[in-house]
Amino acid sequence: MFTVSIVGCAGYAGQETLDRVLAHQELEVLALGSSSLAGQPPAALDVRLDGDLPAFVSNEEALAAGADVVFLCLGHEEAAVIEPPADGVVVDLSGAHRLEDPELYPAWYGFQHPRPESLDAWDYGLPELFPPSGRLISNPGCYATATLLALAPLAGAGGHAARLDPASVVVDAKSGVSGAGRRLKPSTHAGFVLDNLSAYRVGSHQHAPEIGQALGFPVCFCPHLVPLRRGLLVTCYANPTADDLRDRLEAAYADSHVVRVLPEGVAPELARVQGTDAAEVALFEDALTGRAIICCALDNLGKGAAGQAVQNANLALGLEETAGLRLAGVLV
């Protein structure tokens, strides 16, 4: 049995991570960190949490508790200043360690990275494409996860020959409101979100350089906010340079229990992935232009955050990759 500390447990990503840890047969909670709930019982977060869990402590105490696995569920700038424990696996769900070049942080995240020398120590962990090899793991962003699952097998990532024209790639992305985090903002008020659809951070979203870093070339990326609690869908457009795109996608995920390549003609649906840690990928050809259209649907809090974090921890600990994950469901 491996022990777990969750730092920043009161946020959406922290709550979702805790939920998966509680369902995991090989993980047990050692410490729950929260700056707002320190000293309070678990029920202060959710009345369904009983006395078997420890009371909340400060994030600093949770980080120093000596757990085998630490999940950092903090804001980007807050996570960037943290010095990880000397031992154990650390999975950072923020963007604090995703970009290799520290000079990119002021433009894309709005702060100068306080520990630029530490970035090389972190593995970018997208298990199906870039499985982590070390104990410090940077969990990909939700938009980046969906985009890379759709494009990476076709774009030359991992040493394979590219099957798409990089200059032609455009990514249209849509996410539910929980992708913005739990802190209240004017753009997440019900009065703004309901009965509305809006593009945001157009041309300047922080996941864009992360996607480009992994693919090896920049992409035109535009996110949108849809009036849903959770769920994410990206639609990627590109000019193909070969005709074996479906074979490439199916080969890339043939052994995956998490990513499903849908049959020809079947489109992804958020309803099938909401509340799960699975992802759906589909490939189409535009009848008029011949362009490839690759879609990926996932839950931004599942495969896009907590589910992937647990998946990465499983790999780092040598456990079954899907232990604790939610992968089964029926559309209702």
C-alpha positions as CSV (number, residue, x, y, z in Angstrom):
1,M,0.0,0.0,0.0
2,F,1.3,3.4,-1.0
3,T,0.5,6.6,1.0
4,V,-0.8,9.8,-0.7
5,S,-0.8,13.5,0.1
6,I,-3.1,15.8,-1.8
7,V,-1.9,19.4,-1.7
8,G,-4.7,21.8,-2.6
9,C,-7.5,19.2,-2.0
10,A,-10.4,21.7,-1.9
11,G,-10.2,22.7,-5.6
12,Y,-11.9,20.8,-8.4
13,A,-8.8,18.9,-9.4
14,G,-8.0,18.1,-5.7
15,Q,-11.5,16.8,-5.1
16,E,-11.5,14.6,-8.2
17,T,-8.0,13.3,-7.3
18,L,-9.2,12.4,-3.8
19,D,-12.2,10.6,-5.3
20,R,-10.0,8.3,-7.4
21,V,-7.5,7.7,-4.6
22,L,-10.4,6.5,-2.4
23,A,-11.4,4.0,-5.2
24,H,-7.8,2.8,-5.5
25,Q,-6.9,-0.5,-3.9
26,E,-3.2,0.3,-3.6
27,L,-3.4,3.9,-2.4
28,E,-4.4,5.3,1.0
29,V,-4.7,8.9,2.1
30,L,-2.0,10.1,4.5
31,A,-2.6,13.9,4.4
32,L,-5.2,16.3,2.9
33,G,-3.9,19.8,2.4
34,S,-6.0,22.9,2.0
35,S,-5.2,26.5,2.9
36,S,-8.9,27.2,3.4
37,L,-9.9,24.1,5.3
38,A,-6.9,23.4,7.5
39,G,-8.0,22.1,10.9
40,Q,-11.4,21.0,9.8
41,P,-12.7,17.5,9.3
42,P,-13.1,15.9,5.8
43,A,-16.8,16.5,5.9
44,A,-16.1,20.2,5.6
45,L,-15.3,19.5,2.0
46,D,-18.1,17.0,1.4
47,V,-20.5,15.6,3.9
48,R,-20.1,12.1,2.3
49,L,-16.5,12.0,3.6
50,D,-16.4,10.1,6.9
51,G,-14.1,9.8,9.8
52,D,-11.7,7.3,8.2
53,L,-9.9,10.2,6.6
54,P,-7.5,12.5,8.4
55,A,-8.5,16.1,9.1
56,F,-7.3,18.8,6.8
57,V,-3.9,20.3,7.4
58,S,-2.1,23.2,5.7
59,N,-0.7,22.6,2.3
60,E,2.8,22.9,3.7
61,E,2.1,20.2,6.2
62,A,0.6,17.9,3.6
63,L,3.7,18.4,1.4
64,A,6.0,17.5,4.2
65,A,4.0,14.5,5.5
66,G,6.4,12.0,3.9
67,A,3.8,10.4,1.5
68,D,4.9,8.0,-1.2
69,V,2.9,10.1,-3.7
70,V,2.1,13.8,-3.6
71,F,-0.5,15.3,-5.9
72,L,0.0,19.0,-6.4
73,C,-3.4,20.5,-7.1
74,L,-2.5,24.2,-6.8
75,G,-2.5,27.2,-9.0
76,H,0.3,27.6,-11.5
77,E,2.3,30.3,-9.7
78,E,1.7,28.7,-6.3
79,A,3.0,25.3,-7.5
80,A,6.0,26.9,-9.3
81,V,7.6,28.0,-6.0
82,I,7.3,24.6,-4.3
83,E,10.4,22.5,-3.7
84,P,9.3,18.9,-4.1
85,P,10.1,16.4,-1.3
86,A,13.4,14.6,-1.7
87,D,11.7,11.2,-2.0
88,G,8.5,9.8,-3.5
89,V,6.5,10.5,-6.6
90,V,5.2,14.0,-7.2
91,V,2.5,14.7,-9.8
92,D,1.9,18.4,-10.5
93,L,-1.6,19.1,-12.0
94,S,-0.8,22.7,-12.6
95,G,1.1,24.2,-15.6
96,A,4.1,25.2,-13.4
97,H,6.4,22.5,-14.9
98,R,4.9,21.9,-18.4
99,L,7.1,24.2,-20.5
100,E,10.7,23.4,-21.0
101,D,11.7,27.0,-21.7
102,P,11.4,29.2,-18.5
103,E,11.4,32.3,-20.7
104,L,7.9,31.4,-21.9
105,Y,6.3,31.7,-18.5
106,P,5.9,35.5,-18.4
107,A,4.1,35.6,-21.7
108,W,1.9,32.6,-21.3
109,Y,1.3,32.3,-17.6
110,G,1.9,35.8,-16.4
111,F,4.8,35.3,-14.0
112,Q,8.6,34.8,-14.1
113,H,9.3,31.2,-13.1
114,P,10.9,31.3,-9.7
115,R,12.8,28.0,-10.1
116,P,13.8,27.8,-13.8
117,E,16.7,25.5,-13.0
118,S,14.2,22.8,-11.8
119,L,12.2,22.4,-15.1
120,D,14.6,19.8,-16.6
121,A,13.9,17.5,-13.6
122,W,10.2,17.1,-14.5
123,D,8.8,14.6,-17.0
124,Y,5.8,15.6,-19.2
125,G,3.5,12.7,-18.5
126,L,0.9,11.8,-21.1
127,P,1.0,8.0,-20.7
128,E,-0.2,6.9,-24.1
129,L,2.3,9.1,-25.9
130,F,5.0,10.3,-23.4
131,P,5.0,7.9,-20.4
132,P,6.9,9.3,-17.4
133,S,10.3,7.8,-16.6
134,G,11.1,9.8,-13.4
135,R,9.5,10.6,-10.1
136,L,8.7,14.2,-10.8
137,I,5.8,14.3,-13.3
138,S,4.1,17.3,-14.9
139,N,0.5,16.5,-15.7
140,P,-0.6,17.9,-19.1
141,G,-3.3,20.5,-19.5
142,C,-6.8,19.3,-20.4
143,Y,-6.8,21.0,-23.9
144,A,-3.3,19.8,-24.6
145,T,-4.2,16.2,-23.7
146,A,-7.1,16.1,-26.1
147,T,-5.2,17.9,-28.9
148,L,-2.2,15.7,-28.5
149,L,-4.2,12.5,-28.4
150,A,-5.8,13.6,-31.7
151,L,-2.7,14.8,-33.5
152,A,0.5,13.4,-32.1
153,P,0.3,10.0,-33.8
154,L,-0.2,11.7,-37.1
155,A,2.2,14.7,-36.6
156,G,5.6,12.9,-36.3
157,A,5.8,12.8,-32.5
158,G,7.7,9.9,-31.2
159,G,9.9,9.5,-34.2
160,H,7.2,8.5,-36.7
161,A,6.9,10.0,-40.1
162,A,4.5,13.0,-40.2
163,R,1.2,12.5,-41.9
164,L,-0.1,16.1,-41.7
165,D,1.1,19.4,-43.0
166,P,2.1,21.3,-39.9
167,A,1.3,24.7,-41.3
168,S,-2.3,23.7,-42.0
169,V,-3.2,22.6,-38.4
170,V,-6.1,24.4,-36.7
171,V,-7.5,23.4,-33.4
172,D,-11.0,24.4,-32.3
173,A,-11.6,23.5,-28.7
174,K,-14.6,23.7,-26.3
175,S,-14.7,23.1,-22.6
176,G,-17.1,23.1,-19.7
177,V,-16.9,25.8,-17.0
178,S,-15.0,23.6,-14.5
179,G,-12.0,23.9,-16.7
180,A,-11.5,27.4,-15.3
181,G,-11.2,26.1,-11.7
182,R,-13.2,26.6,-8.6
183,R,-12.4,30.3,-7.9
184,L,-15.2,32.6,-8.9
185,K,-14.5,34.9,-11.9
186,P,-16.9,37.2,-13.9
187,S,-16.6,34.8,-16.9
188,T,-17.7,31.8,-14.8
189,H,-20.9,33.4,-13.3
190,A,-24.0,31.5,-14.2
191,G,-25.4,34.7,-15.7
192,F,-22.5,34.8,-18.2
193,V,-22.2,31.1,-18.9
194,L,-25.8,29.9,-19.3
195,D,-27.3,30.2,-22.7
196,N,-24.0,31.5,-24.0
197,L,-21.0,30.4,-26.0
198,S,-17.9,32.4,-26.0
199,A,-14.3,32.2,-27.3
200,Y,-11.7,33.2,-24.7
201,R,-7.9,33.8,-24.5
202,V,-8.0,33.8,-28.3
203,G,-4.5,33.4,-29.6
204,S,-3.0,33.5,-26.1
205,H,-4.1,30.4,-24.2
206,Q,-1.4,28.8,-22.1
207,H,-1.9,25.4,-23.5
208,A,-0.9,26.5,-27.0
209,P,2.9,26.5,-26.4
210,E,2.5,23.2,-24.5
211,I,0.9,21.6,-27.6
212,G,3.6,23.1,-29.9
213,Q,6.4,21.8,-27.6
214,A,5.1,18.3,-27.7
215,L,4.3,18.2,-31.5
216,G,7.5,20.0,-32.5
217,F,5.6,22.8,-34.4
218,P,3.1,25.6,-33.4
219,V,-0.6,25.2,-34.0
220,C,-3.4,27.7,-34.4
221,F,-5.5,27.1,-31.3
222,C,-8.7,28.7,-30.1
223,P,-10.7,27.6,-27.0
224,H,-14.4,28.3,-26.2
225,L,-16.5,28.1,-23.1
226,V,-19.7,26.1,-23.3
227,P,-22.5,26.1,-20.7
228,L,-21.6,22.7,-19.2
229,R,-20.1,21.7,-15.9
230,R,-17.6,19.4,-17.4
231,G,-16.4,17.8,-20.6
232,L,-14.1,18.9,-23.4
233,L,-14.1,18.4,-27.2
234,V,-11.4,19.4,-29.6
235,T,-11.8,19.4,-33.4
236,C,-8.5,19.5,-35.3
237,Y,-8.3,20.4,-39.0
238,A,-5.2,19.6,-41.1
239,N,-4.1,18.8,-44.7
240,P,-3.0,15.1,-44.8
241,T,0.2,14.1,-46.6
242,A,-0.6,10.4,-46.6
243,D,-3.6,8.2,-46.7
244,D,-2.9,5.9,-43.7
245,L,-4.1,8.2,-40.9
246,R,-6.7,5.8,-39.5
247,D,-4.1,3.0,-39.4
248,R,-1.8,5.3,-37.5
249,L,-4.4,6.2,-34.9
250,E,-5.6,2.7,-34.4
251,A,-2.0,1.4,-34.0
252,A,-1.1,4.2,-31.5
253,Y,-4.0,3.2,-29.2
254,A,-4.4,-0.5,-29.9
255,D,-3.2,-1.5,-26.4
256,S,-4.8,1.4,-24.5
257,H,-7.7,0.9,-22.1
258,V,-8.1,4.6,-21.8
259,V,-8.2,6.0,-25.4
260,R,-10.7,4.6,-27.8
261,V,-10.5,5.2,-31.6
262,L,-14.1,5.2,-32.7
263,P,-15.3,3.2,-35.8
264,E,-15.5,5.0,-39.1
265,G,-18.4,7.5,-39.2
266,V,-18.9,7.6,-35.4
267,A,-18.4,10.9,-33.7
268,P,-17.3,11.5,-30.1
269,E,-19.9,12.6,-27.6
270,L,-19.3,14.3,-24.3
271,A,-22.0,12.3,-22.6
272,R,-20.0,9.1,-23.0
273,V,-16.8,10.6,-21.4
274,Q,-18.2,12.9,-18.7
275,G,-17.4,11.7,-15.3
276,T,-14.9,9.2,-16.7
277,D,-11.1,9.0,-17.3
278,A,-11.5,7.8,-20.9
279,A,-11.0,9.6,-24.2
280,E,-12.6,9.1,-27.6
281,V,-10.8,9.9,-30.8
282,A,-12.4,10.0,-34.3
283,L,-11.1,10.6,-37.8
284,F,-13.1,12.0,-40.7
285,E,-12.3,13.3,-44.2
286,D,-14.0,16.5,-45.4
287,A,-15.8,15.6,-48.6
288,L,-15.1,18.9,-50.3
289,T,-11.6,19.8,-49.4
290,G,-10.0,16.5,-48.5
291,R,-8.9,17.9,-45.2
292,A,-8.5,15.5,-42.3
293,I,-10.8,16.3,-39.3
294,I,-9.7,14.6,-36.0
295,C,-11.8,15.0,-32.9
296,C,-11.1,14.0,-29.3
297,A,-13.6,14.1,-26.4
298,L,-12.7,13.7,-22.8
299,D,-13.6,14.9,-19.3
300,N,-11.5,17.9,-18.4
301,L,-11.5,16.9,-14.8
302,G,-10.9,13.2,-15.6
303,K,-8.4,12.3,-18.4
304,G,-7.8,16.1,-18.6
305,A,-6.7,16.3,-14.9
306,A,-7.2,13.9,-12.0
307,G,-7.6,10.7,-13.9
308,Q,-4.4,11.3,-15.9
309,A,-2.6,12.3,-12.7
310,V,-3.5,8.9,-11.0
311,Q,-2.6,7.1,-14.3
312,N,0.8,8.8,-14.2
313,A,1.3,7.9,-10.5
314,N,0.4,4.3,-11.2
315,L,3.1,4.1,-13.9
316,A,5.7,5.7,-11.6
317,L,4.8,3.3,-8.8
318,G,4.8,0.2,-11.1
319,L,1.1,-0.4,-10.5
320,E,-1.6,-1.4,-13.0
321,E,-1.9,1.7,-15.2
322,T,-5.7,1.9,-14.9
323,A,-6.0,1.2,-11.2
324,G,-8.5,3.6,-9.5
325,L,-9.6,5.0,-12.8
326,R,-13.2,5.4,-14.1
327,L,-13.4,3.7,-17.4
328,A,-16.7,2.0,-17.6
329,G,-20.1,3.6,-18.2
330,V,-23.4,3.6,-20.1
331,L,-24.9,6.5,-21.9
332,V,-28.2,7.5,-20.2
